[in-house]
Amino acid sequence: MEFTFTTLIGMLAAVCTTIAFLPQVIKTWKAKSAKDLSLRMFSILAFGVTMWLIYGIRLGELPIILANAVTLLLILVIMYFKLTMDRPSKL
């Protein structure tokens, strides 16, 4: 992969859009609640990010691959929190 100004822009975009999910992961983890998050929205987003990941792999574009692989991981963590933290406790 040739490192160009365009690659730098792609990497910067990748870092920004990926780390944007970190505050939500941290907030949900600390609050131990995901009740205000939409599982439907995160499911659609996960599908879209998976498509971007496949697209990046097919093009061999490292910025697209890295950004979407990490973003997908963070989305899946949020979805895991949503599915496990919001269950009513059994007494």
Backbone bond lengths (Angstrom), bond angles and torsions (degrees), N, CA, C in turn:
res aa  C-N    CA-C-N  psi(-1)  N-CA   C-N-CA  omega(-1)  CA-C   N-CA-C  phi
1 M - - - 1.439 - - 1.530 108.80 -
2 E 1.289 115.41 127.30 1.456 121.77 177.66 1.523 109.37 -81.93
3 F 1.329 116.99 131.27 1.452 120.87 179.74 1.517 109.01 -88.12
4 T 1.322 115.65 111.27 1.455 121.87 -178.85 1.529 109.60 -123.83
5 F 1.301 115.94 175.39 1.461 121.31 175.79 1.526 109.96 -60.68
6 T 1.309 116.48 -37.23 1.462 121.00 177.90 1.525 110.79 -64.30
7 T 1.324 116.73 -40.45 1.465 120.61 176.29 1.520 110.30 -62.86
8 L 1.325 117.27 -41.56 1.456 121.60 177.76 1.527 110.95 -60.32
9 I 1.306 117.50 -43.75 1.468 121.64 177.39 1.533 109.81 -61.20
10 G 1.324 116.42 -43.68 1.459 120.67 178.87 1.515 112.24 -62.68
11 M 1.326 116.70 -41.88 1.466 120.49 179.26 1.529 110.89 -67.04
12 L 1.317 117.49 -40.72 1.460 121.02 178.21 1.530 110.39 -63.99
13 A 1.310 117.02 -43.44 1.466 121.04 176.84 1.529 109.84 -62.04
14 A 1.307 116.98 -41.63 1.461 121.91 179.99 1.522 111.26 -61.67
15 V 1.318 116.79 -45.28 1.459 120.52 179.98 1.528 110.47 -63.45
16 C 1.315 117.16 -46.49 1.470 120.87 -177.67 1.531 112.22 -63.63
17 T 1.313 117.36 -47.66 1.463 119.20 -177.55 1.521 112.20 -71.67
18 T 1.305 117.42 -25.72 1.461 120.54 178.92 1.527 111.06 -78.28
19 I 1.326 117.27 -48.62 1.459 118.72 -178.11 1.519 112.58 -70.39
20 A 1.314 117.31 -12.59 1.460 120.53 177.03 1.529 111.66 -60.83
21 F 1.317 117.82 -24.22 1.467 121.54 -179.71 1.528 112.90 -84.32
22 L 1.318 117.65 -18.56 1.465 120.39 -177.59 1.531 113.69 -59.25
23 P 1.342 120.13 -45.22 1.462 118.37 178.82 1.534 113.15 -58.38
24 Q 1.328 117.51 -36.30 1.465 119.93 179.27 1.524 110.84 -68.78
25 V 1.322 117.07 -41.81 1.462 120.81 177.85 1.530 109.85 -61.43
26 I 1.324 116.66 -46.32 1.464 120.97 -178.72 1.522 111.18 -65.44
27 K 1.327 117.02 -44.68 1.468 120.77 -179.89 1.533 111.14 -62.11
28 T 1.320 116.58 -43.89 1.463 120.77 -179.76 1.523 110.38 -65.46
29 W 1.317 116.90 -41.63 1.463 121.65 179.27 1.533 110.36 -62.05
30 K 1.329 117.03 -47.19 1.461 120.84 -178.48 1.526 112.04 -67.64
31 A 1.318 117.04 -40.59 1.467 121.29 -177.96 1.521 112.00 -76.17
32 K 1.325 116.27 -18.26 1.473 121.60 -175.55 1.531 111.13 55.46
33 S 1.338 114.51 34.11 1.462 119.97 179.67 1.525 109.76 -150.62
34 A 1.318 114.90 137.89 1.457 121.49 175.91 1.524 109.80 -126.99
35 K 1.331 115.87 21.96 1.469 119.98 -172.36 1.522 113.10 -62.94
36 D 1.313 118.23 -27.68 1.466 120.55 -178.30 1.529 113.22 -89.19
37 L 1.313 116.97 1.19 1.464 120.26 -179.77 1.527 110.11 -94.05
38 S 1.320 115.46 144.69 1.456 120.99 -179.50 1.525 110.56 -92.12
39 L 1.329 116.24 113.88 1.463 120.68 177.38 1.526 110.22 -63.93
40 R 1.308 117.25 -37.28 1.468 121.30 179.11 1.528 110.75 -61.36
41 M 1.333 116.82 -45.40 1.459 120.27 -179.99 1.524 110.83 -63.67
42 F 1.337 117.35 -45.08 1.459 119.89 -179.82 1.524 111.90 -68.21
43 S 1.328 118.07 -29.77 1.467 121.11 176.04 1.525 110.98 -66.85
44 I 1.320 116.13 -44.92 1.470 120.51 178.31 1.519 109.73 -65.04
45 L 1.335 116.45 -42.58 1.461 120.72 178.58 1.524 110.95 -62.11
46 A 1.333 117.56 -42.35 1.467 121.17 178.58 1.528 110.73 -60.54
47 F 1.327 116.67 -41.31 1.467 120.10 177.90 1.528 110.20 -63.11
48 G 1.331 116.71 -46.15 1.465 120.63 -179.99 1.522 112.29 -62.05
49 V 1.317 116.69 -43.48 1.464 120.60 179.28 1.527 110.41 -66.29
50 T 1.327 117.22 -36.05 1.466 120.27 175.29 1.525 110.52 -61.95
51 M 1.322 117.00 -40.89 1.469 120.37 177.51 1.527 111.03 -64.41
52 W 1.352 117.35 -40.45 1.464 120.76 175.92 1.527 110.72 -62.82
53 L 1.320 116.97 -39.13 1.462 121.28 178.77 1.526 110.51 -62.73
54 I 1.315 116.40 -46.86 1.473 120.59 177.84 1.524 110.39 -61.42
55 Y 1.320 116.70 -42.57 1.468 122.55 178.08 1.534 109.85 -59.12
56 G 1.331 116.76 -47.15 1.463 120.70 179.56 1.514 112.46 -63.04
57 I 1.336 116.10 -39.91 1.460 120.27 177.89 1.524 110.33 -63.86
58 R 1.315 116.73 -44.84 1.476 120.21 -179.36 1.517 111.74 -63.63
59 L 1.354 116.71 -32.97 1.465 119.91 177.86 1.525 112.39 -85.53
60 G 1.332 116.55 -16.40 1.456 120.34 -176.57 1.522 112.02 71.47
61 E 1.326 116.93 30.75 1.465 121.99 -177.57 1.526 110.44 -97.19
62 L 1.332 115.88 105.98 1.452 121.91 -175.69 1.538 113.87 -57.08
63 P 1.344 119.85 -43.59 1.466 118.52 179.48 1.537 112.31 -58.92
64 I 1.311 117.24 -41.02 1.467 121.33 -179.66 1.530 109.78 -69.26
65 I 1.301 116.41 -41.44 1.475 120.76 -178.81 1.531 110.71 -64.76
66 L 1.326 117.23 -51.67 1.463 120.83 -177.24 1.519 111.84 -63.47
67 A 1.314 116.46 -47.46 1.468 120.22 -177.69 1.511 111.04 -60.05
68 N 1.303 116.58 -46.35 1.460 119.10 -175.03 1.520 112.67 -77.39
69 A 1.314 118.45 -28.39 1.466 120.02 175.59 1.528 110.30 -66.90
70 V 1.326 116.89 -46.20 1.464 120.55 179.64 1.530 110.62 -69.14
71 T 1.325 116.88 -41.88 1.469 120.61 178.41 1.526 110.37 -60.85
72 L 1.312 117.49 -43.68 1.458 120.68 178.72 1.526 110.62 -61.53
73 L 1.309 117.30 -41.38 1.462 120.64 177.60 1.535 110.74 -59.70
74 L 1.324 117.06 -46.30 1.465 120.62 179.76 1.529 111.44 -64.49
75 I 1.315 117.42 -39.91 1.468 121.18 177.61 1.527 109.81 -63.16
76 L 1.317 116.84 -42.28 1.465 119.74 179.27 1.529 111.62 -65.39
77 V 1.322 117.92 -34.06 1.459 121.25 175.54 1.533 109.27 -63.91
78 I 1.327 116.57 -46.13 1.465 120.54 178.12 1.523 110.78 -60.64
79 M 1.318 117.36 -43.06 1.466 120.77 179.12 1.531 110.53 -65.08
80 Y 1.318 117.64 -38.09 1.459 121.19 176.34 1.530 109.72 -60.68
81 F 1.334 116.13 -46.06 1.465 119.92 177.11 1.529 110.41 -58.45
82 K 1.319 115.98 -44.73 1.466 120.31 -179.24 1.524 110.53 -59.56
83 L 1.300 116.92 -43.13 1.472 120.46 -176.01 1.528 112.98 -77.40
84 T 1.314 117.81 -25.97 1.470 119.33 -177.01 1.517 114.48 -102.45
85 M 1.300 118.47 -30.30 1.467 120.82 -175.50 1.525 113.34 -83.54
86 D 1.299 116.55 -22.07 1.458 119.54 -173.84 1.526 113.92 -97.29
87 R 1.305 116.51 5.82 1.474 119.49 177.39 1.511 109.34 -72.63
88 P 1.320 116.33 137.48 1.471 117.54 174.47 1.517 110.26 -65.40
89 S 1.301 116.32 138.12 1.467 119.13 -179.61 1.526 109.83 -73.90
90 K 1.321 114.80 143.14 1.468 120.77 179.12 1.530 107.49 -94.74
91 L 1.304 116.10 121.91 1.476 121.44 179.22 1.501 110.85 -105.41
